[in-house]
Amino acid sequence: MAIKLGFNCLLGWLALVLSSSLYAHDIGVSKTELRESSDNSYLIQVQAGPTISNVFATPILPQGFDFVSLPSGSQIGGWKVFEFAGERPLQAEDTLVLPWNRDGIMLKVYWQDGSVADKLIRNERGVITLSMNELKASSGSILDAAKRYFFLGFEHILLGLDHLMFVLGLLWIVKGNLNLVKTITAFTVAHSITLGLATFGILVLPSRPVEACIALSIVFLAVEIIRAQRGQEGLSYRKPWLVAFAFGLLHGLGFAGALTEIGLPDSEVPLALLFFNLGVEAGQLSFVLVMLILGYNIRTVGIRVSTALAGLPIYFLGGIASYWLFTRLTLIGTVG
């Protein structure tokens, strides 16, 4: 009797271990594909056997799309397959939500125009969200694409504090309207060159060293301004356009990182490059205009600031940039 009881306990323990192992096996990263066909038809399939098929619940489709087969999906070989279609193609503004009990998916997207996108997407708050704007989805019309990339560029420059601080340093140094035009033009031409080269894959550099050098460019300007206040004007004061051009090449690589990381459709690369750059320029010129108006009003009101206080903004500028520089240097070579 004792032997039989012990044997039953052992069987129960094995069943518990096996069921726990099976459940643990369900948590992981699944190979998933999204394929676009003609007539705005799509299928999303995930590699899964029949034993764990129930883990992959019905996807939540973007507005305007419906399932053309069972919403719960079909088991075809070793794949769980969902088929859906819409009156229009999937576009960058769409999202596809997968309420799947997985840590994430390794997704591969095959668009009808031949573009392919790969992305590891993790589960966040119980769902896996596929944002089409990160997966080389088309913007729709030319006008939609123009607006999308223009505002992306405009937003990037205005939220890119390091880029704005560099421009502010240039404004502090440059004297005279002609010099200002030459300097801003040189900066624009330089970052447009490297933005284009990086976007087309001709010039590709790791992002972390580039970001560190961008911080270094601000430190350089701060040091030049402080030296000039002590009567030692350097290259930035003699030829500000040359300094703007040299460092503008680095800033262009930083802009390119923001553009390429969204997953550009192959057919939209030239359009994206043009309007993203126009957005960057619009944001940059807006910032310059605001700073010039602010400086003019301060001079008009006649606010007087002591020499000691006048240098504080530059020390603040250099201090923040130095912190960025050392922080970014420590990240070079690390994973993530």
C-alpha positions as CSV (number, residue, x, y, z in Angstrom):
1,M,0.0,0.0,0.0
2,A,2.8,2.4,0.9
3,I,4.6,1.5,-2.4
4,K,1.4,2.2,-4.3
5,L,0.8,5.5,-2.6
6,G,4.4,6.5,-3.2
7,F,4.1,5.6,-6.9
8,N,0.9,7.7,-7.2
9,C,2.7,10.6,-5.6
10,L,5.5,10.2,-8.1
11,L,3.1,10.2,-11.0
12,G,1.4,13.3,-9.7
13,W,4.8,15.1,-9.3
14,L,5.8,14.1,-12.8
15,A,2.5,15.4,-14.2
16,L,3.0,18.7,-12.4
17,V,6.5,19.1,-13.7
18,L,5.5,18.2,-17.2
19,S,2.6,20.6,-17.2
20,S,4.7,23.4,-15.7
21,S,7.4,22.7,-18.4
22,L,4.8,22.8,-21.1
23,Y,3.5,26.2,-19.8
24,A,7.1,27.5,-19.5
25,H,7.7,26.4,-23.1
26,D,4.8,28.6,-24.2
27,I,6.7,31.7,-23.0
28,G,9.3,32.8,-25.5
29,V,9.9,34.5,-28.8
30,S,8.0,33.2,-31.8
31,K,9.0,33.4,-35.5
32,T,6.3,35.4,-37.2
33,E,5.7,36.6,-40.8
34,L,3.5,39.3,-42.3
35,R,2.9,39.0,-46.0
36,E,1.2,41.4,-48.4
37,S,-0.5,40.1,-51.5
38,S,-2.5,41.8,-54.3
39,D,-5.9,43.3,-53.7
40,N,-4.9,44.6,-50.2
41,S,-4.8,41.0,-48.9
42,Y,-2.6,40.0,-46.0
43,L,-1.7,37.0,-43.9
44,I,0.1,36.9,-40.6
45,Q,1.5,33.6,-39.6
46,V,3.3,32.4,-36.5
47,Q,5.3,29.2,-36.2
48,A,3.4,27.1,-33.7
49,G,2.3,23.5,-33.4
50,P,-1.3,22.4,-32.6
51,T,-0.4,21.9,-28.9
52,I,0.2,25.6,-28.3
53,S,-2.1,27.0,-31.0
54,N,-4.5,28.5,-28.4
55,V,-1.7,30.9,-27.1
56,F,-2.1,32.9,-30.3
57,A,-5.4,34.7,-29.9
58,T,-7.2,36.7,-32.7
59,P,-5.2,39.8,-33.8
60,I,-6.8,43.2,-33.4
61,L,-6.9,44.7,-36.9
62,P,-6.6,48.4,-37.9
63,Q,-9.8,50.2,-38.8
64,G,-11.0,49.3,-42.3
65,F,-9.7,45.7,-42.3
66,D,-11.6,42.4,-41.8
67,F,-10.7,38.7,-41.6
68,V,-11.3,36.7,-44.8
69,S,-11.1,33.4,-43.0
70,L,-11.7,32.3,-39.4
71,P,-10.8,35.1,-37.0
72,S,-9.4,32.5,-34.6
73,G,-7.0,31.4,-37.4
74,S,-6.2,28.2,-39.2
75,Q,-3.6,25.6,-38.4
76,I,-1.5,24.9,-41.6
77,G,1.4,22.6,-40.9
78,G,3.5,24.0,-38.2
79,W,2.0,27.5,-38.6
80,K,-1.0,29.3,-37.1
81,V,-2.3,31.5,-39.9
82,F,-4.6,34.6,-39.9
83,E,-5.8,36.1,-43.2
84,F,-7.3,39.6,-43.5
85,A,-7.9,42.2,-46.1
86,G,-9.0,45.9,-46.5
87,E,-10.3,48.4,-48.9
88,R,-6.8,50.0,-48.9
89,P,-3.2,48.8,-48.2
90,L,-1.7,48.9,-44.7
91,Q,0.0,52.3,-44.2
92,A,2.5,53.8,-41.9
93,E,-0.2,55.1,-39.5
94,D,-1.7,51.7,-38.9
95,T,-1.0,49.3,-36.0
96,L,-1.7,45.6,-35.7
97,V,-2.1,44.3,-32.1
98,L,-1.4,40.7,-31.2
99,P,-2.8,39.7,-27.8
100,W,-0.4,36.7,-27.6
101,N,0.9,35.0,-24.5
102,R,4.5,35.3,-25.7
103,D,7.5,37.3,-24.5
104,G,7.7,38.7,-28.1
105,I,8.1,37.8,-31.8
106,M,10.8,37.8,-34.3
107,L,8.9,39.4,-37.2
108,K,9.7,39.4,-40.9
109,V,7.5,41.5,-43.2
110,Y,7.3,40.9,-47.0
111,W,5.7,43.8,-48.8
112,Q,4.4,43.5,-52.3
113,D,6.9,46.0,-53.8
114,G,9.7,43.7,-52.7
115,S,10.7,45.5,-49.5
116,V,11.5,43.4,-46.5
117,A,11.6,44.4,-42.8
118,D,12.9,42.5,-39.8
119,K,12.2,43.4,-36.2
120,L,12.2,41.9,-32.8
121,I,9.1,43.1,-31.0
122,R,8.6,42.5,-27.3
123,N,5.4,42.0,-25.4
124,E,4.3,45.1,-23.5
125,R,1.4,45.1,-21.1
126,G,0.1,41.8,-22.4
127,V,0.1,42.6,-26.1
128,I,2.6,42.7,-29.0
129,T,2.1,45.9,-31.1
130,L,3.1,46.0,-34.7
131,S,3.6,49.7,-35.7
132,M,3.6,49.9,-39.5
133,N,5.7,53.1,-39.5
134,E,8.6,51.0,-38.1
135,L,8.2,48.2,-40.7
136,K,8.7,50.0,-44.0
137,A,5.0,50.5,-44.6
138,S,4.1,53.0,-47.3
139,S,3.0,56.4,-46.2
140,G,0.1,56.3,-48.7
141,S,0.0,59.2,-51.1
142,I,2.9,61.5,-52.0
143,L,1.2,64.3,-50.0
144,D,0.9,62.0,-46.9
145,A,4.6,61.0,-47.3
146,A,5.7,64.7,-47.6
147,K,3.8,65.7,-44.5
148,R,5.1,62.6,-42.5
149,Y,8.8,63.2,-43.2
150,F,8.6,67.0,-43.0
151,F,7.1,66.9,-39.5
152,L,9.4,64.1,-38.5
153,G,12.4,66.3,-39.4
154,F,10.9,69.4,-37.8
155,E,10.2,67.5,-34.6
156,H,13.6,65.9,-34.5
157,I,15.5,69.2,-34.7
158,L,13.3,70.9,-32.1
159,L,13.5,68.0,-29.7
160,G,17.2,67.4,-30.4
161,L,18.7,69.6,-27.6
162,D,22.3,68.9,-28.6
163,H,21.7,70.1,-32.2
164,L,20.0,73.3,-30.9
165,M,22.8,73.9,-28.4
166,F,25.3,73.7,-31.2
167,V,23.3,76.2,-33.3
168,L,23.0,78.5,-30.2
169,G,26.8,78.4,-29.8
170,L,27.2,79.5,-33.5
171,L,24.8,82.3,-33.0
172,W,26.8,83.5,-30.0
173,I,30.0,83.6,-32.1
174,V,28.9,84.9,-35.4
175,K,28.9,88.7,-36.0
176,G,27.1,90.4,-38.9
177,N,24.2,89.3,-41.1
178,L,26.5,88.1,-44.0
179,N,28.6,85.9,-41.7
180,L,25.4,84.5,-40.1
181,V,24.0,83.6,-43.6
182,K,27.3,81.9,-44.6
183,T,27.6,80.0,-41.3
184,I,24.0,78.7,-41.3
185,T,24.3,77.8,-45.0
186,A,27.5,75.9,-44.4
187,F,26.0,74.0,-41.6
188,T,22.9,73.2,-43.7
189,V,25.0,72.0,-46.7
190,A,27.2,69.8,-44.5
191,H,24.5,68.0,-42.7
192,S,22.5,67.6,-45.9
193,I,25.5,65.8,-47.5
194,T,26.0,63.3,-44.7
195,L,22.3,62.8,-44.2
196,G,22.0,61.8,-47.8
197,L,25.1,59.5,-47.8
198,A,23.9,57.7,-44.6
199,T,20.3,57.3,-45.8
200,F,21.4,55.7,-49.0
201,G,23.9,53.5,-47.1
202,I,27.0,54.9,-48.6
203,L,28.4,56.2,-45.3
204,V,27.5,54.1,-42.3
205,L,29.1,54.8,-38.9
206,P,28.1,53.5,-35.4
207,S,25.7,55.8,-33.7
208,R,27.4,56.1,-30.3
209,P,30.7,57.5,-31.5
210,V,28.8,59.9,-33.7
211,E,26.7,61.1,-30.7
212,A,29.8,61.5,-28.6
213,C,31.4,63.7,-31.4
214,I,28.2,65.8,-31.5
215,A,28.6,66.5,-27.8
216,L,32.3,67.3,-28.5
217,S,31.3,69.9,-31.1
218,I,29.3,71.8,-28.4
219,V,32.2,71.6,-25.9
220,F,34.5,73.0,-28.6
221,L,32.3,76.0,-29.3
222,A,32.0,76.7,-25.5
223,V,35.8,76.6,-25.1
224,E,36.2,78.9,-28.1
225,I,33.7,81.4,-26.7
226,I,35.4,81.4,-23.2
227,R,38.8,81.9,-24.8
228,A,37.4,84.8,-26.9
229,Q,36.1,86.5,-23.7
230,R,39.7,86.4,-22.5
231,G,40.9,88.0,-25.6
232,Q,42.0,84.9,-27.5
233,E,39.8,84.5,-30.5
234,G,40.2,81.1,-32.2
235,L,39.2,79.6,-35.6
236,S,35.5,79.7,-34.8
237,Y,35.6,83.5,-34.7
238,R,37.9,83.9,-37.8
239,K,36.0,81.4,-39.9
240,P,32.8,80.3,-38.3
241,W,31.4,78.9,-41.6
242,L,34.3,76.4,-41.7
243,V,33.7,75.2,-38.2
244,A,30.0,75.0,-38.9
245,F,30.6,72.9,-42.1
246,A,33.1,70.5,-40.4
247,F,30.8,69.8,-37.4
248,G,27.7,69.9,-39.6
249,L,29.0,66.7,-41.3
250,L,28.7,64.9,-37.9
251,H,25.3,66.4,-37.1
252,G,24.0,65.1,-40.4
253,L,24.9,61.5,-39.4
254,G,22.9,62.1,-36.2
255,F,19.9,63.3,-38.2
256,A,20.3,60.2,-40.4
257,G,19.9,57.9,-37.4
258,A,16.5,59.3,-36.7
259,L,15.4,58.9,-40.3
260,T,16.6,55.4,-40.9
261,E,15.5,53.9,-37.6
262,I,11.8,54.3,-38.5
263,G,12.1,51.7,-41.3
264,L,11.9,53.5,-44.7
265,P,10.1,51.9,-47.6
266,D,12.6,51.5,-50.4
267,S,10.3,53.4,-52.8
268,E,10.1,56.4,-50.4
269,V,13.8,57.0,-49.7
270,P,14.4,60.0,-52.0
271,L,11.1,61.6,-50.9
272,A,11.8,60.9,-47.2
273,L,15.3,62.4,-47.6
274,L,14.0,65.6,-49.3
275,F,11.1,66.4,-46.9
276,F,12.9,65.2,-43.7
277,N,15.7,67.6,-44.6
278,L,13.2,70.4,-45.3
279,G,11.7,69.8,-41.9
280,V,15.0,70.0,-40.2
281,E,15.8,73.3,-42.0
282,A,12.4,74.7,-41.1
283,G,12.9,73.8,-37.4
284,Q,16.4,75.1,-37.4
285,L,15.5,78.4,-39.0
286,S,12.5,78.8,-36.6
287,F,14.9,78.4,-33.6
288,V,17.4,80.9,-35.1
289,L,14.6,83.4,-35.7
290,V,13.3,83.1,-32.1
291,M,16.9,83.5,-30.7
292,L,17.5,86.6,-32.9
293,I,14.2,88.2,-31.9
294,L,15.0,87.5,-28.2
295,G,18.4,89.0,-28.5
296,Y,17.1,92.1,-30.3
297,N,14.5,92.6,-27.6
298,I,17.1,92.3,-24.9
299,R,19.3,94.9,-26.6
300,T,16.3,97.2,-27.2
301,V,15.1,97.1,-23.6
302,G,18.7,97.9,-22.5
303,I,19.1,95.1,-20.0
304,R,22.7,95.3,-18.6
305,V,24.4,92.2,-17.3
306,S,27.7,92.0,-15.5
307,T,30.6,90.4,-17.2
308,A,30.6,87.5,-14.6
309,L,26.9,86.8,-15.2
310,A,27.2,87.1,-19.0
311,G,29.6,84.1,-19.1
312,L,27.3,81.8,-17.0
313,P,25.2,80.6,-20.0
314,I,28.4,79.5,-21.8
315,Y,29.7,77.6,-18.8
316,F,26.3,76.0,-18.5
317,L,26.4,75.1,-22.2
318,G,29.9,73.6,-21.9
319,G,29.1,71.8,-18.7
320,I,26.0,70.0,-20.1
321,A,27.8,69.1,-23.3
322,S,30.8,67.8,-21.3
323,Y,28.5,65.6,-19.3
324,W,26.9,64.2,-22.5
325,L,30.4,63.7,-23.9
326,F,31.7,61.6,-21.0
327,T,28.4,59.7,-20.7
328,R,28.3,58.8,-24.4
329,L,32.0,57.8,-24.4
330,T,31.3,55.3,-21.6
331,L,28.6,53.7,-23.8
332,I,30.8,53.1,-26.7
333,G,31.4,49.4,-27.0
334,T,28.6,48.4,-24.7
335,V,25.7,46.3,-25.8
336,G,22.2,47.8,-26.2
